[in-house]
Amino acid sequence: MRYLTEFHDPELAVRLVDAIADTATRRWTLMEVCGGQTHTIIRYGLDQLLTEQVEFIHGPGCPVCVTPLEMIDRALAIAARPEVVLCSFGDMLRVPGSTADLFTVRAHGGDVRVVYSPLDAVALAEAHPERQVVFFAVGFETTAPAAAMAAVTARRRRLTNFTMLVSHVLVPPAMRAVLAAPDNRVAAFLAAGHVCTVMGTEQYEPIVAEHRIPVVVTGFEPLDLLEGVRQAVTQLEAGRTELVNAYPRAVRPEGNPPARRMLAEVFSVCDRPWRGIGTIPDSGWRLAPAWADLDAERRFDVAELTVAESVHCRSGEVLQGRIRPPECPAFGGDCTPRRPLGATMVSAEGACAAYYQYRRLAMVDRDRVDLTEWTVTE
């Protein structure tokens, strides 16, 4: 249970809040680049503790949320085939495509299963050679090594009935896209520690150097984030722009070299559409040519399937930090966890889900919020 109590210590939290307040001479705009960090900030009210010192804007840090609409529809098309078992992480099943979600496909007879690891899908393919098993590989650099290991394992076992629908995305290009926006207000980034446990910290050095902006790698507990904020504000007040690792218990500068080598072997960098944002150059991974036989898009001929984004969902602006979830007219009314317009309302790391779950009483607008859908959270 280590870290579950010591990084929630209220006395230490007060000290960190006081230190930030004593340091800040103005209100600084920080962007966290992880949906898990967003949930911690909103759940524990860190933004409310630092209202006068820090404005948190939430970045594109939810990989489920940024999975493009056409990729969801490709998964739906594959999952509807009678010979296919489509495996995915749980929150992907509720993400809406253009007409349905994976839960709907399963309700109509599709074999859609939740797995805890891509290797579970490999085991399923080995146990059922008569079925085509597809793993929907979604996530940032954090989950990509497990998908790469699944590809390596399937090949070692000579499985011909295992493929992957790959929609992995990369964090640094998304940060660059945010900084390049004409209305960018980000003064410093709080980078996602779990990404850096895999990739290390060197990928952020060019961003710091080119854009003259502090990047602080942080963890996910309340004290992790407060310490990250303290270090970012200290740099900003001093006029420094540095890359700092404030999560040394998990992150090393070199990351995880074996995982990085496997990623370089199995995947190649590609341009990737981000849901609600558009295509970001060199922001994704796809299977490298030597691994093309494991590509579900090619095997099931769905690569050319494209669809348009909903005009009613402003999740793209939420993901870019341009608006907060309650500023979307659909929030809590036309868009709820039961009837989501976008993935940010249903993903476990979605910003809209965080506000809906933890700020419901503070934001109730009785003219547009369906109160029957608001549930009590401990």
N, C-alpha and C positions, 0 to 999 in steps of 0.2 A: 504493500500500500504506500510505499515511499513516493513522494512527490504529490500525492493526492491530498495531503494535509499541510505539509510544510510550504507548498506554493499557493496555499489559500489562507495563510496567516494574516488575520485582520490588522494586527499591530504593525507588521512589516508593510502591509498595504498602505496604512496611514502614513508611515514614514516616507514611502516612495511618492505618494501623492503630495505630501508637504515639500519634498525635495523638488519635484517638478514645478510646484507653485512658486517656490523660492527662486527657481532658475529662470522661468519664463517671464519675459517682459512684454510679450505680445501673444496673440493667439496664433498657433502654428497649425497648418493643415497637414495631417499625416494620412497615408493610405496603407492599410494592411492588405497583404496580397494572399489571403487565405480565408476561406469560408469558415473554417474552424475557429480562427482568431476572431472573425466577425461575431460569431455566436458567443464567444467568451466576453467580448466587449459589451454586447447588448445584454446578455444574461446577467452579468455581474455589475452592470451600470457603470463601467469604467468611463464611458463618455460623459456620464452625468457627474462623476467625481471631478472631471477635468474640463468642465464646460468653458471656463475662462482661459484655459491654457492651450487646449488642443481641440481641433475639429477633426474627427475621424471621418474619412470618406472611404467607402468600401469598394475594393477593386475586384477585378475578374478572377477571384481566387476560388471559385467553385467549379471543379472540372465537369461535374454533371450538368451544371447550369449552362456552361459554354459549349456543350456538345451540340453541333449544328442540327437544325431541324431535319435536314435531308438525311443525316446519319440515323436519327431516330426512325424516320420512315423506312430507311433501308433495313434497320433491325426488325421493324414491323413486318415488312415484306418477307424477310427470311424466316421469321418466327412462325408465320402463317403456313409455311410449307409442311405437309404431313410427315415428311421424312426427317425433319429437323428437330433437334433439341437445342433451344437457345438458352445459354447461361449468362447470367449477369449479376452484378451487385444489386442489392435490394432496392436502393432509391431510384435506380434507372427504370424500374417497372412503372413508376407513377409519372414519369416525365412525358408530357403530352407531345405527340407528333402532330402532323397537320390535321389528322382526323381521329386519332385514337392513341392509346398507350399500350404498353406491353401487358398490363393487367387485362385490358379488353381482349387482346389476342388470346390470352390464356383462358378467359371466360368463354371464348368461342371455340375452344378445343385445342388451341396451340400449346405445344409442350415448352413452356417457359419456366425456367427454374432459377432460384436464387442460390448463388454459391458464395462461399467466404474467401475462396482463392481460385485463381485460374487453374491451378493444379487439380482442383476438384472437377473441373470440366474435362481435363485430360483423363482423369481416372474414369469419368463417365463414358468417354469415347472408347477407352480400352475395354470397359465392361460391356458395351453395347456396340459391337462393330457393325451391326445392321442399321444403325442410325447415324445421321450426320450431326455432329455436335459442334456448335458455334459458340465461342466465347466473345461477348461484347466487351472489348478492351477499351475502357475509358479511364481517364485520369491524367494528372500531371506526372512529373518525373518520379513522384513517390510510388505510384502503383505500377509504373511501366516495367521495372525489373521483374516483377512477378509474372507479367504477361510474356516477357522475353524468356523467362525460365520455362513457362508453359510451352512455348514454341520449341525450345531446345529439347524438352522432355518428350514432346510428341514425336519429334523427328528421331530421337534415340530409340523410341519404342516402335518406330515405323508405322505409326498410325496414319492411315489415309482418310479417316473420317473425322478429323479434327481440323477446324479452321478458326480464324479470329477476324472479327469485324473491328478494325483498329481505328480509334479516334483519340489517341493520346495527344496532349498539348503541352507546350513548354512555357514556363513562366517568364524568363527574361524578355522575349519578343513582345509579350503582352505589356510588360512594364514600359518598354520603349514606345509602344503604341499610345499608351496613356500620356507619356511625356511629350509626344509629338503632337497631341491634340491642341488646336488653337486656344481652347478654353481650359487648358491644364492649370490646376492650382496646387498640385502636390509639392510640398516642400521637403518631404522625406518619406522613405518607404520602410515599413516593417515587413521584412521578408519572411517567408514560410520556412520554419526550421526543418520540417520533415522533407521538403524538397532538397534542402542542403545536406541532409544526412546521406542522400544518394549522390548528388552532383557536386557537393562541396560549395565553397564560397567564391571561387575564382570567376564564375560566370557573371557575377555582379560588378567586378572590378571595372570593366569597360563602361558600364552604365554610370558608375560614380565619377569616373574620369571625364567622360564625354559630356555629361549633363550637370556636373557639379552639384550633386545631390547626395545626401547621406542615405545609406542603406544599412539598416540594423537587422540582423538575423535574430528572430525571436522564437520562443516556444509558444505554448498554447494555454497555459494556466494563467490566472489573473496576475500573479506576481511576475511571471515571465513577460507579460505584455507591458506592465507598468515599468519594469526595468528597461525594456526596449524603448518605451516612450521617453523615459528619463535620459537615456543615452542619445536619442535622436534630438531631443530639445536642447540638451547640453551642447551638441555639435552646432545646431542652428544658431543658438545664442552666441557661440564663439566664432561663428563664421567659418566653421570647418566642414568639409565634405569628405567623409571617410566610410569605408566598409568596416563594420564592427560585428563580430560574432558574440551575441549575448545569449547564446544557447550552447555553450561549450560542452555540456554534459551529454549532448547527442551529436553535435556537428563538429566535424574536423575539416580543415581547409581543403583536403583532397577528397572529401566525401567517402564513397565506398568504391574503391578501384575495381574490384571484381564485378560489381553490378554495372559500373560504367562501361567496362569492356564488353559485357554481354549485350548491353543496350546498343553499343556501336556496331556489334556484329549483326544483330537481328533487325534493327530499325535503321531507316535513313530519314534525314530531315526533309520536311516538305512544307509547302504553304498549307495553311489550314483555315477554313472558315470557322468563326466563333459565333455562336448563336447570339443574335441581337447586336453584334458588333461588326461583322464582316470578315473578310479574309485578311489575315495577318501573315506577311511573308515569313517563311522559315520558322513557323510557330508550332509545328506538329511533327509527329513521327508516323511513318507508315512502314510496313514490312519492306525490308531491303529486297532487291531483285532475287537474291539467292534463296529467299524465303517466300517467294511469291506463291508457291503451291499451298501455303497456309492462309491465303487471302480470301476471306469469305465474299468480299465484294466481287472478285473475279469469278469465283466458283459458282455463285448464284446470280451473276449478271445483274447487279443492282447499282453498279458504280455511276451510272449516268442519271440516276434518279435525283431530281432536284425539286424543291418546293419553296414557296415564298413565306416569309415571316408574317406573323399576325400583326396587323396594324393597331390592335387594341392593347398589346402587351408592351410595356416600356422597360422590360427587364434588361435590354441592352444598355439603356442609360443608367440603370442601377449598377450593372456590372462595370461600367466605366467610371462610376463615382459621380455622375452628373446630377443624379437625383437620389433621394433616399426612398425606400419602398413606400412610405405613406404618401409621398408626393405623386404617386401614380394614381390616376382617377379610378382604376379598376381595383386597387388594393382593398381587400376586405369586403368587397361587394361582388363585382363580376369575377374577381379572382380570389379564391380561397384554397386551402389545402385540399378540400374535397372537389373543387371545380377549378383547378389551376389553369391559367392562361400560359404560364411560363414555368420553366424549371426552377427558377429562384424561389418559387412558393412551395415546392415539394421536396427539394433536395435537403439532406441533413446538414449541408453547408450553405444553403441559400440565404442571402440577405433578407429576402422577403419573408421566408419562413422564420428567421430569427426575430424580426420585428413583430410578426403575427403571434409568435409563441410567447415572447417575453415582454412586449410593450402593449399588449392588447388593452389594458385598463386605461393607460395614459392616452391612447389614441382613438378611443371609441367615438365614432361619429354615427349617431343613431339613425341618421337619414340614409346612410349608405352601407353600413356594416351589418352583416347578418350575425346577430348575437348568438344564434343557436349553434354556430360553428365554433365559438370561442370556448376552449377547454381549459381547465385549471391545470397548471404545471407546478409541480413541487419545486 
